[in-house]
Amino acid sequence: MLKLAFIVSVFAGSATAKTDPVTLMQNTSDLTAIIGSEEFCGYTLDQPSIEQWMLQNVQADDAGFASTLNLLISGQMVQNQQMSR
C-alpha cells in the first residue's frame, strides 16, 4: 500500500492563524477530496498532519466543521464508487 504523507504546506499558502470562512471552506473541500479518496486510491494519510492543519485553521468553537467534513468526505466516497462502475 502506498504511503502518502499529507503535506500541510499544500494549504499553508492561504492559511492564517484561523482561516477566513470562505478560504476554510475551499481548503476543507480540497482536504475532504483527499481524505475521502484514501481507501479508494490505496494510500494512507498522515493523521497528525491533518490534525495539525485543523488546529491551525478551524476555530475551536466551530460546531459545524465536523459535520461539514463528514458530509463532504461521504460525498467524495460516493463519487469514487460511481467512477469504479
C-alpha positions in Angstrom: 0.0 0.0 0.0 1.4 3.4 -1.0 2.0 5.7 2.0 1.1 9.2 1.2 2.1 11.9 3.7 -0.4 14.6 3.9 1.6 17.8 3.2 0.2 20.7 5.3 2.1 23.1 3.1 -0.4 22.4 0.3 -2.9 24.5 2.2 -0.5 26.8 4.0 -0.4 29.4 1.3 -3.9 30.6 2.3 -3.8 29.7 5.9 -3.8 32.4 8.6 -3.9 31.9 12.4 -7.5 31.0 11.9 -8.6 30.9 8.3 -11.4 33.1 7.0 -14.7 31.2 6.3 -14.5 31.2 2.5 -10.9 30.1 2.3 -11.6 27.5 5.0 -14.5 26.0 3.0 -12.3 25.9 -0.1 -9.5 24.2 1.7 -11.9 21.9 3.5 -13.3 20.8 0.2 -9.8 20.0 -1.1 -9.0 18.2 2.2 -12.1 16.1 2.0 -11.4 15.1 -1.6 -8.1 13.7 -0.3 -9.5 12.0 2.9 -12.5 10.6 1.0 -10.2 9.0 -1.6 -7.8 7.5 0.9 -9.1 3.9 0.8 -10.2 4.1 -2.9 -6.8 5.1 -4.0 -5.0 2.8 -1.6 -2.9 5.3 0.3 -2.6 6.1 4.0 -2.7 9.7 5.2 -0.6 11.3 7.9 -3.2 11.7 10.6 -1.1 14.0 12.9 -0.6 16.4 9.9 -4.3 16.6 9.3 -5.0 17.2 13.0 -2.4 20.0 12.9 -4.0 21.6 9.9 -7.3 21.6 11.6 -5.9 23.1 14.8 -4.3 25.9 12.8 -7.3 26.6 10.5 -10.5 25.8 12.3 -11.9 27.9 15.2 -12.3 25.8 18.3 -15.9 26.8 18.6 -16.8 26.0 15.0 -19.6 23.4 15.9 -20.4 22.9 12.2 -16.9 21.9 10.9 -17.1 18.2 11.9 -20.4 17.7 10.3 -19.4 19.5 7.1 -16.2 17.5 7.0 -18.1 14.3 7.4 -20.7 15.2 4.7 -18.1 16.2 2.2 -16.0 13.1 2.8 -19.1 10.9 2.4 -19.8 12.7 -0.9 -16.3 12.1 -2.2 -16.6 8.4 -1.3 -19.9 8.1 -3.3 -18.2 9.9 -6.3 -15.3 7.4 -6.1 -17.7 4.4 -6.1 -19.6 5.8 -9.1 -16.3 6.1 -11.0 -15.5 2.5 -10.4 -18.7 1.3 -12.1 
